Amino acid sequence: MENLFSFLPEEYGWILQSFAIVVITLIVSYAERIVYKRLHPKVEKSPNFWDDALIEAVHLPLKLFIWLVGITLAAQVAGAYTDHAVLKNVLEPTREIGTALLFVWFLVRFIRGIETNLLAPSRGKHSLDETTIHAICQILRIAVIITAVLVLLQTFGVPLSGVIAFGGVGGIAVGFAAKDLLSNFFGGLMIFLDRPFKIGDWVRSPDKEIEGTVEHIGWRLTRIRTFDKRPLFVPNSLFSTIAIENPSRMMNRRIKTNVGVRYQDAPKVGVIVKDVEKMLKSHPEIDTRKTCFVNLVHFGSSALEFQVYTFTKTTNWVKFQGIQEDVFLKIIEIITSHGAECAFPTATLHVPDGIHVKS
């Protein structure tokens, strides 16, 4: 570059050199933009989940890197002519630090792009569930950021051995000061490893008033949307101390109820019980592979009670309600078809000597 403008006076040569570097930077930046606009629509149509994430992630960091190199080189030419000590001492570290930060930005964008593509509805089902994808991508982002911090410290001349030693001593103090924060972090890690539930699952706790659909699992909090549509934020450390039910993973839903028949219909109870059991075993929505029985179980104060115990094929709560209603209505039909009635609480007054009414 210096030989190219050697024919010019020295006081003008550095200006033209700096101008030429800026022009070349502008051309390279424009070329990068054209390549991106032509390449991006093609990779979007590709079935691969990583190529469009790569193109999208590299676009902005590469554009800024081109300008970072161009501007620092132009400033370096100016600094060489003016013999400005500040420019000489600042430009090289600025370029190194800027390059490292842009590279970290690219990696974070790339990881986020892969995460978005993997979770896109157009991809349909994949081998990893949504919770696992979020966990892996969060761990990768944290690893990238920690590595970048260590590299930057090394660039500034900070010895890593001192940082590690400080981390060992300071970690104890931080552990006491941020005990709840760390417990929530490791609670979130256990959720990702043990996977008692995932995003979209319906969970409830018999120990706490927690019930709803999991919307987000973070490193400190888990957000649950209750059935009345309120957001419930639960610290992750709480999940290590309470019992959690996950109805989303149930295989069947159970119908269990006691039905009372009047004592005067006692001769008909045996036939009613057999017909109800026959109805259940022929019902298209009842899973006959599971336990299914109808038996007389209790002599109540005002009714003979038989128990209905069976399981539906569906686990959907709304559909289950419809099936249970249909079963109950069919039980009522069977009882009435035999000339019997469902019992309700009654009282009989016994008067040994009868009642005499005076006229």
C-alpha positions as a Markdown table, in Angstrom:
| # | Residue | x | y | z |
|---|---|---|---|---|
| 1 | Met | 0.0 | 0.0 | 0.0 |
| 2 | Glu | 2.9 | 2.4 | 0.8 |
| 3 | Asn | 4.7 | 1.6 | -2.5 |
| 4 | Leu | 1.4 | 2.2 | -4.4 |
| 5 | Phe | 1.3 | 5.9 | -3.4 |
| 6 | Ser | 5.1 | 6.5 | -3.2 |
| 7 | Phe | 4.9 | 9.0 | -6.0 |
| 8 | Leu | 2.8 | 11.4 | -3.9 |
| 9 | Pro | 4.2 | 13.8 | -1.3 |
| 10 | Glu | 4.5 | 12.2 | 2.1 |
| 11 | Glu | 2.0 | 14.6 | 3.7 |
| 12 | Tyr | -0.7 | 13.4 | 1.2 |
| 13 | Gly | 0.3 | 9.7 | 0.8 |
| 14 | Trp | -1.1 | 8.5 | 4.2 |
| 15 | Ile | -4.4 | 10.3 | 3.5 |
| 16 | Leu | -4.9 | 8.5 | 0.2 |
| 17 | Gln | -3.8 | 5.2 | 1.7 |
| 18 | Ser | -6.4 | 5.6 | 4.5 |
| 19 | Phe | -9.0 | 6.6 | 1.9 |
| 20 | Ala | -8.2 | 3.5 | -0.3 |
| 21 | Ile | -8.5 | 1.2 | 2.7 |
| 22 | Val | -12.0 | 2.7 | 3.5 |
| 23 | Val | -13.1 | 2.3 | -0.1 |
| 24 | Ile | -11.9 | -1.3 | -0.2 |
| 25 | Thr | -13.7 | -2.0 | 3.0 |
| 26 | Leu | -16.9 | -0.5 | 1.6 |
| 27 | Ile | -16.6 | -2.7 | -1.5 |
| 28 | Val | -16.0 | -5.9 | 0.5 |
| 29 | Ser | -18.9 | -5.0 | 2.8 |
| 30 | Tyr | -21.2 | -4.5 | -0.3 |
| 31 | Ala | -20.0 | -7.7 | -1.8 |
| 32 | Glu | -20.8 | -9.6 | 1.5 |
| 33 | Arg | -24.3 | -8.1 | 1.4 |
| 34 | Ile | -24.9 | -9.2 | -2.1 |
| 35 | Val | -23.7 | -12.8 | -1.4 |
| 36 | Tyr | -25.9 | -12.9 | 1.7 |
| 37 | Lys | -29.0 | -11.8 | -0.2 |
| 38 | Arg | -28.5 | -14.4 | -3.0 |
| 39 | Leu | -27.4 | -17.2 | -0.7 |
| 40 | His | -29.9 | -16.8 | 2.1 |
| 41 | Pro | -33.1 | -17.6 | 0.2 |
| 42 | Lys | -31.5 | -20.8 | -1.2 |
| 43 | Val | -30.4 | -22.2 | 2.1 |
| 44 | Glu | -33.8 | -21.4 | 3.7 |
| 45 | Lys | -35.3 | -24.0 | 1.3 |
| 46 | Ser | -32.8 | -26.6 | 2.4 |
| 47 | Pro | -34.0 | -29.4 | 4.7 |
| 48 | Asn | -30.9 | -29.0 | 6.8 |
| 49 | Phe | -31.4 | -27.1 | 10.1 |
| 50 | Trp | -27.9 | -25.7 | 10.4 |
| 51 | Asp | -27.0 | -24.1 | 7.1 |
| 52 | Asp | -29.6 | -21.3 | 7.2 |
| 53 | Ala | -28.8 | -20.8 | 10.9 |
| 54 | Leu | -25.1 | -20.4 | 9.9 |
| 55 | Ile | -25.7 | -17.9 | 7.1 |
| 56 | Glu | -28.1 | -15.9 | 9.3 |
| 57 | Ala | -25.7 | -15.9 | 12.3 |
| 58 | Val | -22.6 | -14.9 | 10.3 |
| 59 | His | -24.1 | -12.0 | 8.4 |
| 60 | Leu | -24.0 | -9.2 | 10.9 |
| 61 | Pro | -20.9 | -10.2 | 12.8 |
| 62 | Leu | -19.0 | -10.6 | 9.5 |
| 63 | Lys | -20.2 | -7.2 | 8.3 |
| 64 | Leu | -19.0 | -5.5 | 11.5 |
| 65 | Phe | -15.7 | -7.5 | 11.4 |
| 66 | Ile | -15.0 | -6.1 | 7.9 |
| 67 | Trp | -15.6 | -2.6 | 9.1 |
| 68 | Leu | -13.6 | -3.2 | 12.3 |
| 69 | Val | -10.5 | -4.4 | 10.3 |
| 70 | Gly | -10.9 | -1.6 | 7.7 |
| 71 | Ile | -11.2 | 1.3 | 10.2 |
| 72 | Thr | -8.4 | 0.0 | 12.4 |
| 73 | Leu | -6.1 | -0.4 | 9.4 |
| 74 | Ala | -6.9 | 3.1 | 8.2 |
| 75 | Ala | -6.3 | 4.5 | 11.6 |
| 76 | Gln | -3.1 | 2.5 | 11.9 |
| 77 | Val | -1.8 | 4.1 | 8.6 |
| 78 | Ala | -2.7 | 7.5 | 10.1 |
| 79 | Gly | -1.0 | 6.6 | 13.3 |
| 80 | Ala | 2.2 | 5.5 | 11.6 |
| 81 | Tyr | 2.4 | 8.9 | 9.8 |
| 82 | Thr | 1.6 | 11.0 | 12.8 |
| 83 | Asp | 3.6 | 8.8 | 15.1 |
| 84 | His | 0.8 | 9.0 | 17.6 |
| 85 | Ala | 1.6 | 6.7 | 20.5 |
| 86 | Val | -2.0 | 6.3 | 21.7 |
| 87 | Leu | -3.1 | 5.0 | 18.3 |
| 88 | Lys | -0.3 | 2.5 | 18.2 |
| 89 | Asn | -1.1 | 1.2 | 21.7 |
| 90 | Val | -4.8 | 1.0 | 21.3 |
| 91 | Leu | -5.5 | -0.2 | 17.7 |
| 92 | Glu | -4.0 | -3.6 | 18.0 |
| 93 | Pro | -5.8 | -4.6 | 21.3 |
| 94 | Thr | -9.0 | -3.1 | 20.0 |
| 95 | Arg | -8.9 | -5.2 | 16.9 |
| 96 | Glu | -8.2 | -8.4 | 18.9 |
| 97 | Ile | -10.9 | -7.7 | 21.5 |
| 98 | Gly | -13.4 | -6.7 | 18.8 |
| 99 | Thr | -12.7 | -9.8 | 16.8 |
| 100 | Ala | -13.1 | -12.0 | 19.9 |
| 101 | Leu | -16.4 | -10.3 | 20.8 |
| 102 | Leu | -17.8 | -10.6 | 17.2 |
| 103 | Phe | -16.8 | -14.3 | 17.1 |
| 104 | Val | -18.7 | -14.9 | 20.4 |
| 105 | Trp | -21.7 | -13.0 | 19.0 |
| 106 | Phe | -21.6 | -15.2 | 16.0 |
| 107 | Leu | -21.5 | -18.4 | 18.1 |
| 108 | Val | -24.4 | -17.2 | 20.3 |
| 109 | Arg | -26.5 | -16.3 | 17.2 |
| 110 | Phe | -25.6 | -19.6 | 15.6 |
| 111 | Ile | -26.7 | -21.6 | 18.6 |
| 112 | Arg | -29.9 | -19.6 | 18.9 |
| 113 | Gly | -30.6 | -20.1 | 15.2 |
| 114 | Ile | -30.2 | -23.9 | 15.5 |
| 115 | Glu | -32.5 | -23.9 | 18.6 |
| 116 | Thr | -35.1 | -21.9 | 16.6 |
| 117 | Asn | -34.9 | -24.3 | 13.6 |
| 118 | Leu | -35.1 | -27.4 | 15.7 |
| 119 | Leu | -38.2 | -26.1 | 17.5 |
| 120 | Ala | -39.9 | -24.9 | 14.3 |
| 121 | Pro | -43.4 | -26.5 | 13.8 |
| 122 | Ser | -42.5 | -27.2 | 10.1 |
| 123 | Arg | -39.9 | -29.7 | 11.3 |
| 124 | Gly | -42.5 | -31.9 | 12.9 |
| 125 | Lys | -41.4 | -34.4 | 15.5 |
| 126 | His | -37.7 | -34.7 | 16.3 |
| 127 | Ser | -35.6 | -37.0 | 18.5 |
| 128 | Leu | -35.1 | -34.5 | 21.3 |
| 129 | Asp | -38.0 | -32.8 | 23.1 |
| 130 | Glu | -38.3 | -29.1 | 23.6 |
| 131 | Thr | -37.0 | -29.0 | 27.1 |
| 132 | Thr | -33.8 | -31.0 | 26.2 |
| 133 | Ile | -33.1 | -28.7 | 23.2 |
| 134 | His | -33.5 | -25.6 | 25.4 |
| 135 | Ala | -31.2 | -27.1 | 28.0 |
| 136 | Ile | -28.4 | -28.1 | 25.6 |
| 137 | Cys | -28.5 | -24.7 | 23.9 |
| 138 | Gln | -28.4 | -22.8 | 27.2 |
| 139 | Ile | -25.4 | -24.9 | 28.3 |
| 140 | Leu | -23.6 | -24.2 | 25.0 |
| 141 | Arg | -24.2 | -20.5 | 25.3 |
| 142 | Ile | -22.9 | -20.4 | 28.9 |
| 143 | Ala | -19.8 | -22.4 | 27.8 |
| 144 | Val | -19.2 | -19.9 | 24.9 |
| 145 | Ile | -19.5 | -16.9 | 27.2 |
| 146 | Ile | -17.2 | -18.3 | 29.9 |
| 147 | Thr | -14.6 | -19.3 | 27.3 |
| 148 | Ala | -14.8 | -15.8 | 25.8 |
| 149 | Val | -14.3 | -14.1 | 29.2 |
| 150 | Leu | -11.2 | -16.3 | 29.9 |
| 151 | Val | -9.8 | -15.4 | 26.4 |
| 152 | Leu | -10.4 | -11.7 | 27.0 |
| 153 | Leu | -8.7 | -11.8 | 30.4 |
| 154 | Gln | -5.7 | -13.5 | 28.8 |
| 155 | Thr | -5.7 | -10.8 | 26.1 |
| 156 | Phe | -5.6 | -8.1 | 28.8 |
| 157 | Gly | -2.7 | -9.8 | 30.4 |
| 158 | Val | -4.5 | -11.2 | 33.4 |
| 159 | Pro | -3.0 | -14.6 | 34.3 |
| 160 | Leu | -5.5 | -17.4 | 34.3 |
| 161 | Ser | -3.9 | -19.1 | 37.2 |
| 162 | Gly | -4.7 | -16.1 | 39.4 |
| 163 | Val | -8.2 | -16.1 | 38.1 |
| 164 | Ile | -8.7 | -19.8 | 39.0 |
| 165 | Ala | -7.2 | -19.2 | 42.4 |
| 166 | Phe | -9.4 | -16.3 | 43.0 |
| 167 | Gly | -12.4 | -18.3 | 41.9 |
| 168 | Gly | -11.5 | -21.0 | 44.4 |
| 169 | Val | -11.3 | -18.6 | 47.3 |
| 170 | Gly | -14.1 | -16.3 | 46.1 |
| 171 | Gly | -16.3 | -19.2 | 45.2 |
| 172 | Ile | -16.8 | -20.0 | 48.9 |
| 173 | Ala | -17.9 | -16.4 | 49.7 |
| 174 | Val | -20.1 | -16.3 | 46.6 |
| 175 | Gly | -21.6 | -19.6 | 47.6 |
| 176 | Phe | -22.7 | -18.3 | 51.0 |
| 177 | Ala | -23.9 | -14.9 | 49.5 |
| 178 | Ala | -25.8 | -16.5 | 46.7 |
| 179 | Lys | -26.9 | -19.7 | 48.3 |
| 180 | Asp | -30.5 | -19.5 | 47.0 |
| 181 | Leu | -29.3 | -18.5 | 43.5 |
| 182 | Leu | -27.0 | -21.5 | 43.4 |
| 183 | Ser | -29.7 | -23.9 | 44.7 |
| 184 | Asn | -32.1 | -22.7 | 42.1 |
| 185 | Phe | -29.4 | -23.1 | 39.4 |
| 186 | Phe | -28.7 | -26.7 | 40.4 |
| 187 | Gly | -32.4 | -27.3 | 40.8 |
| 188 | Gly | -32.8 | -26.3 | 37.2 |
| 189 | Leu | -29.9 | -28.6 | 36.2 |
| 190 | Met | -31.6 | -31.5 | 38.0 |
| 191 | Ile | -34.8 | -30.8 | 36.1 |
| 192 | Phe | -32.9 | -30.9 | 32.8 |
| 193 | Leu | -31.1 | -34.2 | 33.8 |
| 194 | Asp | -33.9 | -36.1 | 35.6 |
| 195 | Arg | -36.7 | -34.6 | 33.3 |
| 196 | Pro | -39.6 | -35.1 | 35.7 |
| 197 | Phe | -41.5 | -32.8 | 33.4 |
| 198 | Lys | -41.0 | -30.9 | 30.2 |
| 199 | Ile | -42.4 | -27.8 | 28.5 |
| 200 | Gly | -46.1 | -28.3 | 27.7 |
| 201 | Asp | -46.7 | -30.9 | 30.5 |
| 202 | Trp | -49.5 | -30.6 | 33.0 |
| 203 | Val | -48.0 | -30.8 | 36.5 |
| 204 | Arg | -49.3 | -30.5 | 40.1 |
| 205 | Ser | -48.0 | -30.9 | 43.6 |
| 206 | Pro | -49.9 | -32.5 | 46.4 |
| 207 | Asp | -47.6 | -30.6 | 48.8 |
| 208 | Lys | -48.1 | -27.1 | 47.5 |
| 209 | Glu | -50.8 | -25.3 | 45.6 |
| 210 | Ile | -49.0 | -25.8 | 42.3 |
| 211 | Glu | -51.0 | -27.0 | 39.3 |
| 212 | Gly | -50.9 | -25.9 | 35.6 |
| 213 | Thr | -49.0 | -26.2 | 32.3 |
| 214 | Val | -45.2 | -25.8 | 32.2 |
| 215 | Glu | -44.4 | -22.9 | 29.9 |
| 216 | His | -40.7 | -22.2 | 30.5 |
| 217 | Ile | -37.9 | -23.9 | 32.4 |
| 218 | Gly | -35.1 | -21.4 | 33.3 |
| 219 | Trp | -32.0 | -21.7 | 35.3 |
| 220 | Arg | -33.6 | -19.9 | 38.3 |
| 221 | Leu | -37.4 | -20.1 | 37.8 |
| 222 | Thr | -39.9 | -22.3 | 36.1 |
| 223 | Arg | -43.0 | -20.6 | 34.8 |
| 224 | Ile | -46.3 | -22.5 | 35.1 |
| 225 | Arg | -49.5 | -21.3 | 33.6 |
| 226 | Thr | -52.4 | -22.2 | 36.0 |
| 227 | Phe | -55.7 | -23.3 | 34.7 |
| 228 | Asp | -57.2 | -19.9 | 35.4 |
| 229 | Lys | -54.5 | -18.5 | 33.0 |
| 230 | Arg | -52.3 | -16.9 | 35.7 |
| 231 | Pro | -48.5 | -17.2 | 35.5 |
| 232 | Leu | -47.0 | -19.0 | 38.4 |
| 233 | Phe | -43.2 | -18.6 | 38.9 |
| 234 | Val | -41.7 | -21.4 | 41.0 |
| 235 | Pro | -38.0 | -21.3 | 42.2 |
| 236 | Asn | -36.3 | -24.4 | 40.9 |
| 237 | Ser | -34.9 | -25.3 | 44.3 |
| 238 | Leu | -38.5 | -26.0 | 45.5 |
| 239 | Phe | -38.8 | -29.0 | 43.1 |
| 240 | Ser | -36.1 | -30.9 | 45.1 |
| 241 | Thr | -38.2 | -30.7 | 48.3 |
| 242 | Ile | -41.8 | -31.4 | 47.1 |
| 243 | Ala | -43.5 | -34.2 | 45.3 |
| 244 | Ile | -44.5 | -33.5 | 41.7 |
| 245 | Glu | -47.3 | -35.3 | 39.8 |
| 246 | Asn | -47.2 | -35.3 | 36.0 |
| 247 | Pro | -50.7 | -36.2 | 34.8 |
| 248 | Ser | -49.5 | -35.6 | 31.2 |
| 249 | Arg | -47.6 | -38.9 | 31.3 |
| 250 | Met | -50.6 | -41.0 | 32.5 |
| 251 | Met | -51.5 | -44.0 | 30.4 |
| 252 | Asn | -55.2 | -44.0 | 31.2 |
| 253 | Arg | -57.8 | -42.0 | 33.2 |
| 254 | Arg | -59.8 | -43.8 | 35.9 |
| 255 | Ile | -63.5 | -43.8 | 36.5 |
| 256 | Lys | -64.2 | -44.7 | 40.1 |
| 257 | Thr | -67.6 | -44.1 | 41.7 |
| 258 | Asn | -70.2 | -45.7 | 44.1 |
| 259 | Val | -73.8 | -45.9 | 43.0 |
| 260 | Gly | -76.6 | -46.4 | 45.5 |
| 261 | Val | -79.7 | -48.5 | 44.9 |
| 262 | Arg | -82.8 | -48.6 | 47.2 |
| 263 | Tyr | -83.0 | -51.4 | 49.7 |
| 264 | Gln | -86.4 | -52.4 | 48.3 |
| 265 | Asp | -84.7 | -53.1 | 45.0 |
| 266 | Ala | -82.2 | -55.5 | 46.6 |
| 267 | Pro | -83.4 | -58.6 | 44.5 |
| 268 | Lys | -82.5 | -56.6 | 41.4 |
| 269 | Val | -79.0 | -55.5 | 42.4 |
| 270 | Gly | -77.2 | -58.6 | 41.2 |
| 271 | Val | -78.6 | -58.3 | 37.7 |
| 272 | Ile | -77.9 | -54.5 | 37.6 |
| 273 | Val | -74.3 | -55.1 | 38.6 |
| 274 | Lys | -73.8 | -57.7 | 35.8 |
| 275 | Asp | -75.4 | -55.5 | 33.2 |
| 276 | Val | -73.3 | -52.5 | 34.2 |
| 277 | Glu | -70.1 | -54.6 | 34.0 |
| 278 | Lys | -71.2 | -55.9 | 30.6 |
| 279 | Met | -71.9 | -52.4 | 29.4 |
| 280 | Leu | -68.4 | -51.2 | 30.5 |
| 281 | Lys | -66.6 | -54.1 | 28.7 |
| 282 | Ser | -68.4 | -53.4 | 25.5 |
| 283 | His | -68.0 | -49.6 | 25.6 |
| 284 | Pro | -65.6 | -48.5 | 22.8 |
| 285 | Glu | -63.8 | -45.9 | 25.0 |
| 286 | Ile | -63.1 | -48.2 | 27.9 |
| 287 | Asp | -59.7 | -49.9 | 28.1 |
| 288 | Thr | -60.6 | -53.5 | 28.9 |
| 289 | Arg | -56.9 | -54.5 | 29.2 |
| 290 | Lys | -56.9 | -52.6 | 32.5 |
| 291 | Thr | -58.7 | -53.4 | 35.7 |
| 292 | Cys | -62.5 | -53.3 | 35.3 |
| 293 | Phe | -65.0 | -54.5 | 37.8 |
| 294 | Val | -68.5 | -53.7 | 39.2 |
| 295 | Asn | -69.2 | -55.1 | 42.7 |
| 296 | Leu | -71.5 | -54.5 | 45.6 |
| 297 | Val | -69.3 | -53.0 | 48.2 |
| 298 | His | -71.3 | -51.4 | 51.0 |
| 299 | Phe | -74.5 | -51.5 | 52.9 |
| 300 | Gly | -75.2 | -47.9 | 53.3 |
| 301 | Ser | -77.6 | -46.2 | 55.7 |
| 302 | Ser | -80.1 | -45.6 | 53.0 |
| 303 | Ala | -78.8 | -47.5 | 49.9 |
| 304 | Leu | -77.1 | -50.6 | 48.7 |
| 305 | Glu | -73.9 | -49.3 | 47.1 |
| 306 | Phe | -72.0 | -50.9 | 44.2 |
| 307 | Gln | -68.7 | -49.6 | 43.0 |
| 308 | Val | -67.8 | -48.9 | 39.3 |
| 309 | Tyr | -64.0 | -49.1 | 38.7 |
| 310 | Thr | -62.6 | -48.9 | 35.2 |
| 311 | Phe | -60.2 | -47.0 | 32.9 |
| 312 | Thr | -60.7 | -45.0 | 29.7 |
| 313 | Lys | -58.5 | -45.2 | 26.7 |
| 314 | Thr | -58.0 | -41.5 | 26.4 |
| 315 | Thr | -55.9 | -39.3 | 28.7 |
| 316 | Asn | -57.4 | -36.0 | 27.4 |
| 317 | Trp | -59.3 | -34.4 | 30.3 |
| 318 | Val | -62.1 | -32.9 | 28.2 |
| 319 | Lys | -62.7 | -36.1 | 26.3 |
| 320 | Phe | -62.6 | -38.0 | 29.5 |
| 321 | Gln | -65.4 | -35.9 | 31.0 |
| 322 | Gly | -67.6 | -36.8 | 28.0 |
| 323 | Ile | -66.9 | -40.5 | 28.3 |
| 324 | Gln | -67.5 | -40.5 | 32.1 |
| 325 | Glu | -70.8 | -38.7 | 31.5 |
| 326 | Asp | -71.9 | -41.3 | 28.9 |
| 327 | Val | -71.0 | -44.1 | 31.3 |
| 328 | Phe | -73.0 | -42.5 | 34.2 |
| 329 | Leu | -76.1 | -42.0 | 31.9 |
| 330 | Lys | -75.9 | -45.6 | 30.8 |
| 331 | Ile | -75.8 | -46.8 | 34.4 |
| 332 | Ile | -78.9 | -44.8 | 35.2 |
| 333 | Glu | -80.6 | -46.3 | 32.1 |
| 334 | Ile | -79.7 | -49.9 | 33.3 |
| 335 | Ile | -81.0 | -49.2 | 36.8 |
| 336 | Thr | -84.3 | -47.8 | 35.6 |
| 337 | Ser | -84.7 | -50.5 | 32.9 |
| 338 | His | -84.9 | -53.1 | 35.7 |
| 339 | Gly | -87.6 | -51.1 | 37.5 |
| 340 | Ala | -85.2 | -50.0 | 40.2 |
| 341 | Glu | -84.3 | -46.5 | 41.4 |
| 342 | Cys | -81.1 | -44.7 | 42.6 |
| 343 | Ala | -81.4 | -44.2 | 46.3 |
| 344 | Phe | -81.2 | -40.9 | 48.2 |
| 345 | Pro | -81.0 | -40.3 | 51.9 |
| 346 | Thr | -84.3 | -41.2 | 53.6 |
| 347 | Ala | -85.5 | -41.6 | 57.2 |
| 348 | Thr | -88.2 | -44.1 | 58.5 |
| 349 | Leu | -90.1 | -43.2 | 61.6 |
| 350 | His | -91.2 | -46.2 | 63.6 |
| 351 | Val | -94.1 | -45.8 | 66.0 |
| 352 | Pro | -94.8 | -49.0 | 67.9 |
| 353 | Asp | -98.3 | -48.2 | 69.1 |
| 354 | Gly | -99.4 | -46.4 | 66.0 |
| 355 | Ile | -100.8 | -42.9 | 65.7 |
| 356 | His | -104.2 | -42.1 | 66.9 |
| 357 | Val | -105.9 | -39.1 | 65.4 |
| 358 | Lys | -108.7 | -37.5 | 67.5 |
| 359 | Ser | -111.5 | -36.1 | 65.5 |
